[in-house]
């Protein structure tokens, strides 16, 4: 997908900052070269730790992020003031990312341009907020070196985290609309809420470690760095094990969902298509991360009740069955889901997907509408536009109007393409 204006603007701003920082540092020389080398090495090692990151991991290099934030918020080392400024912080970060990118690109696993730009802009924001105040002596006069100073660092880290969340939501929003498209992109509010909720995970560990590193080096010097890196490294290892287990769990659910396809009850790829569309519609309607996970799992397993049928439904299209038969299949599917040990919330969505929409939770409304769209849009039935029209005609009783319109917006952004034949 061609980058949009917002993405190009952020990348351009990051490139200008990197060039200015490197140029200024080369022209004026490096202040406190030992500190620049130590933090540069730390950021490089942290960036190299992207190896082994799982797809979709929100912060694949937490040690690099924490080290960069610590350097941006560093005013003293071992009780002595440091003399680096904003542009040297930018230069050290840019140089470390360039060094780390060489082996990563050689393996074809380097960070994307958006990730690099976002990191550079976020750290620059932190440095701009801290370095001028500290260099002018205002933070020391106003706050001293006690708890108020530590609270000031935490406040700056909170603002930096907010800045990073805004940048992440902007970049994600830009990716939802191809360049030149006239369709509206995904709403910014739900994307920003997702990013802010994610800060309670690895994001909070990165911010806390960045503040502790800055305070530790200020009191004990550079010897504090290796000691303070250990907790975050252990956190990263634990998180990746948890993420790997969650990925395996999702793959198990997806494999179980494919049993209806293997048995010939549903067309090939039906469960995957419904899950992808449901997730997009749920995000469009403002569902949070955990709610989207429940929605995705329920969408994957929504047809599993068909395994109880003696004769398969033609083309697996449950949307064309009588209401009583749809409810029977949904209840049987919910009972199967409960036996698998999957979250009970998933079973509730599967059980209630065939109820009148006014009696359903939002996730069940989304699954019902998206499943009906996929059932009706096959080549032998209505096609994509005809399927949407039938959903709109059914909004009086079967489908919630807001869900149908959100589905239409999602499809318009991706193009109304017919369902491939099974």
C-alpha positions as CSV (number, residue, x, y, z in Angstrom):
1,X,0.0,0.0,0.0
2,X,1.4,3.5,-0.9
3,X,2.0,5.6,2.2
4,X,-0.5,8.4,2.7
5,X,0.3,12.1,3.4
6,X,0.2,11.7,7.2
7,X,2.7,8.8,7.0
8,X,5.0,10.6,4.6
9,X,4.8,13.7,6.8
10,X,5.9,11.8,9.9
11,X,8.6,10.0,8.1
12,X,9.9,13.2,6.6
13,X,9.9,15.0,10.0
14,X,11.9,12.1,11.5
15,X,14.4,12.2,8.6
16,X,14.9,15.9,9.0
17,X,15.4,15.5,12.8
18,X,17.9,12.7,12.3
19,X,19.9,14.7,9.7
20,X,19.9,17.7,11.9
21,X,21.0,15.8,15.0
22,X,23.8,13.9,13.2
23,X,25.0,17.0,11.4
24,X,25.1,19.2,14.5
25,X,26.9,16.5,16.5
26,X,29.5,15.9,13.8
27,X,30.0,19.7,13.5
28,X,30.2,20.5,17.2
29,X,31.6,17.3,18.5
30,X,30.3,14.8,21.0
31,X,29.7,16.0,24.6
32,X,30.3,13.4,27.3
33,X,31.5,10.8,24.7
34,X,31.5,8.0,27.3
35,X,27.9,8.5,28.1
36,X,27.0,8.8,24.4
37,X,28.8,5.5,23.7
38,X,27.3,3.7,26.6
39,X,23.7,4.7,25.8
40,X,24.3,4.2,22.1
41,X,25.5,0.6,22.8
42,X,22.5,0.0,25.0
43,X,20.0,1.2,22.4
44,X,21.8,-0.8,19.7
45,X,21.6,-4.0,21.8
46,X,17.9,-3.3,22.6
47,X,17.2,-2.8,18.9
48,X,18.9,-6.0,18.0
49,X,16.6,-7.7,20.5
50,X,13.9,-7.3,17.9
51,X,15.0,-10.7,16.6
52,X,12.5,-13.3,17.7
53,X,9.7,-10.8,18.0
54,X,6.3,-12.2,17.2
55,X,4.1,-10.6,14.6
56,X,1.9,-7.8,16.0
57,X,4.1,-7.3,19.1
58,X,3.5,-3.7,20.2
59,X,7.0,-3.0,21.5
60,X,9.5,-5.5,20.0
61,X,12.5,-3.6,21.4
62,X,11.6,-2.4,24.9
63,X,15.2,-2.2,26.1
64,X,16.1,0.1,23.2
65,X,13.1,2.3,23.9
66,X,13.9,2.5,27.6
67,X,17.5,3.3,27.0
68,X,16.6,6.1,24.5
69,X,14.1,7.6,27.0
70,X,16.7,7.4,29.8
71,X,19.3,9.3,27.7
72,X,16.7,11.9,26.8
73,X,15.9,12.5,30.5
74,X,19.5,12.3,31.7
75,X,20.8,15.5,33.4
76,X,23.4,14.1,35.8
77,X,25.7,11.2,36.0
78,X,27.3,10.2,39.3
79,X,26.3,13.5,40.8
80,X,27.9,15.5,38.0
81,X,25.9,17.5,35.4
82,X,26.0,16.2,31.8
83,X,26.3,18.5,28.8
84,X,24.6,16.8,26.0
85,X,21.5,18.4,24.5
86,X,18.5,17.5,22.4
87,X,20.3,17.2,19.1
88,X,22.9,14.9,20.5
89,X,20.1,12.7,21.9
90,X,18.6,12.5,18.4
91,X,22.1,11.8,16.9
92,X,22.8,8.9,19.3
93,X,19.4,7.3,18.8
94,X,19.7,7.7,15.0
95,X,23.2,6.3,14.9
96,X,22.2,3.3,17.1
97,X,19.3,2.5,14.9
98,X,21.4,2.7,11.8
99,X,24.0,0.3,13.3
100,X,21.4,-2.1,14.5
101,X,19.6,-2.1,11.2
102,X,22.7,-3.5,9.3
103,X,22.4,-7.1,10.6
104,X,18.7,-6.9,10.7
105,X,18.3,-5.9,7.1
106,X,20.8,-8.5,6.1
107,X,18.4,-11.1,7.6
108,X,15.3,-9.3,6.1
109,X,13.9,-8.7,9.6
110,X,14.6,-5.0,10.3
111,X,12.0,-2.5,11.7
112,X,9.7,-0.7,9.4
113,X,10.2,2.9,8.4
114,X,7.1,3.9,10.5
115,X,8.5,2.2,13.6
116,X,11.8,4.0,13.2
117,X,10.1,7.4,12.6
118,X,7.8,6.9,15.6
119,X,10.6,6.1,18.0
120,X,12.7,9.0,16.8
121,X,9.8,11.5,17.2
122,X,8.8,10.2,20.6
123,X,12.3,10.4,22.1
124,X,12.8,13.8,20.6
125,X,9.6,15.0,22.3
126,X,10.9,13.7,25.6
127,X,14.3,15.4,25.1
128,X,12.7,18.7,24.1
129,X,10.5,18.7,27.2
130,X,13.5,17.9,29.6
131,X,16.9,19.1,28.3
132,X,16.2,22.8,27.9
133,X,14.7,23.0,31.4
134,X,17.6,21.1,33.0
135,X,20.3,22.9,31.1
136,X,18.9,26.3,32.1
137,X,18.8,25.1,35.7
138,X,15.1,25.7,36.1
139,X,14.2,22.1,37.0
140,X,16.8,22.0,39.7
141,X,15.7,25.4,41.2
142,X,12.0,24.5,41.0
143,X,12.1,20.8,42.0
144,X,15.5,20.0,43.6
145,X,16.9,16.5,43.5
146,X,14.3,14.7,45.7
147,X,10.9,13.1,45.1
148,X,9.6,16.2,43.2
149,X,12.3,15.6,40.6
150,X,11.3,11.9,40.3
151,X,7.7,12.9,39.9
152,X,8.6,15.4,37.2
153,X,10.4,12.6,35.3
154,X,7.3,10.4,35.6
155,X,5.1,13.2,34.4
156,X,7.3,13.7,31.4
157,X,7.3,10.0,30.7
158,X,3.5,10.0,30.8
159,X,3.3,12.8,28.3
160,X,5.8,11.0,26.1
161,X,3.7,7.8,26.3
162,X,0.7,9.9,25.2
163,X,2.7,11.3,22.3
164,X,3.8,7.9,21.2
165,X,0.2,6.6,21.4
166,X,-1.1,9.5,19.3
167,X,1.7,8.8,16.7
168,X,0.9,5.1,16.6
169,X,-2.8,5.8,16.1
170,X,-2.1,8.3,13.4
171,X,0.1,5.8,11.5
172,X,-2.4,3.0,11.9
173,X,-5.3,5.2,10.8
174,X,-3.2,6.2,7.7
175,X,-2.8,2.6,6.8
176,X,-6.6,2.0,6.7
177,X,-7.0,4.2,3.7
178,X,-5.0,3.8,0.5
179,X,-3.4,6.9,-0.9
180,X,-5.7,8.8,-3.1
181,X,-8.9,7.1,-1.8
182,X,-11.9,9.2,-1.2
183,X,-13.3,6.9,1.5
184,X,-13.0,8.0,5.1
185,X,-10.2,6.3,7.1
186,X,-10.9,4.3,10.3
187,X,-12.0,6.5,13.2
188,X,-9.2,7.9,15.2
189,X,-10.8,7.6,18.7
190,X,-11.0,3.8,18.9
191,X,-7.5,3.5,17.6
192,X,-6.1,5.9,20.2
193,X,-8.1,4.1,22.9
194,X,-6.5,0.8,21.9
195,X,-3.0,2.4,22.0
196,X,-3.6,4.0,25.4
197,X,-4.9,0.7,26.8
198,X,-1.8,-1.0,25.6
199,X,0.3,1.3,27.7
200,X,-0.7,-0.7,30.8
201,X,1.4,-3.6,29.5
202,X,4.9,-3.5,28.2
203,X,4.6,0.3,27.6
204,X,4.4,1.0,31.4
205,X,7.5,-1.2,31.9
206,X,9.4,0.8,29.3
207,X,8.5,4.1,30.8
208,X,9.3,3.0,34.4
209,X,12.6,1.5,33.4
210,X,13.5,4.7,31.5
211,X,12.9,6.8,34.6
212,X,14.7,4.5,36.9
213,X,17.7,4.4,34.5
214,X,17.9,8.2,34.4
215,X,17.7,8.4,38.2
216,X,20.1,5.5,38.7
217,X,22.8,6.9,36.4
218,X,22.3,10.3,38.0
219,X,23.2,8.9,41.4
220,X,25.6,6.0,40.7
221,X,27.0,6.7,37.2
222,X,27.1,4.4,34.2
223,X,27.6,1.3,36.3
224,X,23.8,1.5,37.1
225,X,22.9,0.7,33.5
226,X,23.7,-3.0,33.3
227,X,22.0,-3.6,36.7
228,X,18.8,-1.7,35.7
229,X,18.6,-3.5,32.3
230,X,18.0,-6.9,33.9
231,X,14.4,-6.5,35.0
232,X,13.3,-5.2,31.6
233,X,15.1,-8.1,29.8
234,X,13.3,-10.6,32.1
235,X,10.0,-8.8,31.4
236,X,10.6,-9.0,27.7
237,X,11.4,-12.7,27.9
238,X,8.3,-13.4,30.0
239,X,6.1,-11.4,27.6
240,X,7.4,-13.2,24.6
241,X,6.7,-16.6,26.2
242,X,3.2,-15.4,27.0
243,X,2.7,-14.0,23.5
244,X,3.9,-17.3,22.0
245,X,1.4,-19.2,24.2
246,X,-1.4,-16.9,23.1
247,X,-0.4,-17.4,19.4
248,X,-0.5,-21.1,19.8
249,X,-3.9,-20.8,21.5
250,X,-5.2,-18.8,18.6
251,X,-3.8,-21.3,16.1
252,X,-5.6,-24.1,18.0
253,X,-8.9,-22.3,17.8
254,X,-8.4,-21.6,14.1
255,X,-7.6,-25.3,13.5
256,X,-10.7,-26.3,15.4
257,X,-12.8,-23.8,13.4
258,X,-11.5,-25.4,10.1
259,X,-13.1,-28.7,11.1
260,X,-16.4,-27.5,9.5
261,X,-14.5,-26.8,6.2
262,X,-12.7,-30.2,6.3
263,X,-16.0,-32.0,6.9
264,X,-17.6,-30.2,4.0
265,X,-20.1,-28.2,6.0
266,X,-18.8,-24.7,5.1
267,X,-16.9,-23.2,2.1
268,X,-13.1,-23.0,2.2
269,X,-11.9,-19.9,4.1
270,X,-15.4,-18.9,5.4
271,X,-14.4,-18.8,9.1
272,X,-11.2,-16.8,8.4
273,X,-13.0,-14.3,6.2
274,X,-15.7,-13.8,8.8
275,X,-13.1,-13.4,11.6
276,X,-11.1,-10.8,9.6
277,X,-14.2,-8.8,8.7
278,X,-15.7,-9.0,12.3
279,X,-12.4,-7.7,13.7
280,X,-12.4,-4.8,11.3
281,X,-16.0,-4.0,12.0
282,X,-15.5,-4.3,15.8
283,X,-12.6,-1.9,15.6
284,X,-14.7,0.5,13.5
285,X,-17.3,0.4,16.3
286,X,-14.8,1.1,19.0
287,X,-14.3,-2.3,20.7
288,X,-11.3,-2.6,22.9
289,X,-8.4,-5.1,22.5
290,X,-9.9,-7.8,24.8
291,X,-13.3,-7.4,23.3
292,X,-11.8,-7.7,19.8
293,X,-10.1,-11.0,20.9
294,X,-13.4,-12.5,22.1
295,X,-15.0,-11.3,18.8
296,X,-12.3,-12.9,16.7
297,X,-12.5,-16.2,18.5
298,X,-16.3,-16.3,18.3
299,X,-16.2,-15.5,14.6
300,X,-13.8,-18.3,13.9
301,X,-16.0,-20.8,15.8
302,X,-19.4,-19.4,14.9
303,X,-20.3,-22.3,12.5
304,X,-19.0,-25.2,14.6
305,X,-22.6,-26.2,15.6
306,X,-23.1,-27.4,12.0
307,X,-21.0,-30.5,12.8
308,X,-24.1,-31.8,14.6
309,X,-26.2,-31.7,11.4
310,X,-26.9,-35.0,9.6
311,X,-27.1,-33.2,6.2
312,X,-24.9,-30.2,5.5
313,X,-26.6,-26.8,4.8
314,X,-26.2,-26.0,1.1
315,X,-23.0,-23.9,0.7
316,X,-22.9,-23.7,4.6
317,X,-25.2,-20.6,4.3
318,X,-26.9,-20.6,7.7
319,X,-28.3,-17.1,7.0
320,X,-30.8,-18.7,4.6
321,X,-32.2,-21.1,7.2
322,X,-35.3,-20.6,9.2
323,X,-34.8,-18.7,12.5
324,X,-35.5,-21.7,14.7
325,X,-32.9,-23.8,12.9
326,X,-30.3,-21.0,13.1
327,X,-30.8,-20.8,16.9
328,X,-30.5,-24.6,17.2
329,X,-27.2,-24.6,15.4
330,X,-26.0,-21.6,17.4
331,X,-26.9,-23.3,20.8
332,X,-25.2,-26.5,19.7
333,X,-22.1,-24.5,18.7
334,X,-22.0,-22.7,22.0
335,X,-22.1,-26.1,23.8
336,X,-19.2,-27.3,21.7
337,X,-17.2,-24.2,22.5
338,X,-17.8,-24.6,26.2
339,X,-16.4,-28.1,26.0
340,X,-13.1,-26.9,24.4
341,X,-12.1,-24.8,27.4
342,X,-12.3,-21.5,25.5
343,X,-13.3,-18.3,27.4
344,X,-17.0,-18.6,28.3
345,X,-17.6,-15.1,26.7
346,X,-16.8,-16.7,23.3
347,X,-19.4,-19.4,23.9
348,X,-22.0,-16.7,24.8
349,X,-21.4,-14.9,21.5
350,X,-21.7,-18.1,19.5
351,X,-24.9,-19.1,21.3
352,X,-26.6,-15.8,20.8
353,X,-25.5,-15.0,17.2
354,X,-29.0,-16.1,15.9
355,X,-31.1,-14.1,18.3
356,X,-33.0,-10.9,17.3
357,X,-30.4,-8.2,17.3
358,X,-32.1,-6.2,20.1
359,X,-31.5,-9.1,22.5
360,X,-27.9,-9.7,21.5
361,X,-24.6,-8.3,22.8
362,X,-22.7,-6.2,20.3
363,X,-20.2,-8.9,19.4
364,X,-23.0,-11.3,18.5
365,X,-24.7,-8.6,16.3
366,X,-21.4,-8.2,14.4
367,X,-20.9,-12.0,13.9
368,X,-24.5,-12.4,12.7
369,X,-24.2,-9.5,10.2
370,X,-20.8,-10.4,8.9
371,X,-21.6,-14.1,8.6
372,X,-24.8,-13.3,6.6
373,X,-22.8,-11.0,4.3
374,X,-20.3,-13.8,3.6
375,X,-23.1,-16.3,3.1
376,X,-25.0,-14.1,0.7
377,X,-22.1,-12.7,-1.3
378,X,-21.1,-15.9,-2.9
379,X,-21.1,-16.0,-6.7
380,X,-24.1,-18.4,-6.8
381,X,-26.2,-16.0,-4.6
382,X,-26.3,-12.2,-4.4
383,X,-22.8,-10.9,-4.8
384,X,-21.3,-8.3,-2.5
385,X,-23.6,-5.4,-3.4
386,X,-26.7,-7.6,-3.3
387,X,-25.6,-9.0,0.1
388,X,-25.3,-5.6,1.6
389,X,-28.7,-4.6,0.2
390,X,-30.3,-7.7,1.8
391,X,-28.6,-6.8,5.1
392,X,-30.0,-3.3,4.9
393,X,-33.5,-4.7,4.2
394,X,-33.2,-6.9,7.3
395,X,-32.3,-4.1,9.7
396,X,-35.8,-4.0,11.1
397,X,-35.4,-7.3,12.9
398,X,-32.3,-9.3,12.1
399,X,-29.4,-6.9,11.8
400,X,-28.5,-3.8,13.8
401,X,-28.3,-0.8,11.4
402,X,-25.1,0.6,12.9
403,X,-23.4,-2.8,12.4
404,X,-24.5,-3.0,8.8
405,X,-23.3,0.6,8.0
406,X,-19.9,-0.1,9.8
407,X,-19.6,-3.2,7.7
408,X,-20.3,-1.2,4.5
409,X,-17.6,1.4,5.4
410,X,-15.0,-1.4,6.1
411,X,-15.9,-3.0,2.8
412,X,-15.7,0.3,0.9
413,X,-12.2,0.9,2.2
414,X,-11.1,-2.5,1.1
415,X,-13.1,-2.8,-2.0
416,X,-16.3,-4.8,-2.5
417,X,-14.8,-8.0,-3.8
418,X,-16.8,-11.2,-4.3
419,X,-16.2,-14.2,-2.1
420,X,-13.8,-16.6,-3.9
421,X,-15.5,-19.9,-4.7
422,X,-14.7,-22.7,-2.2
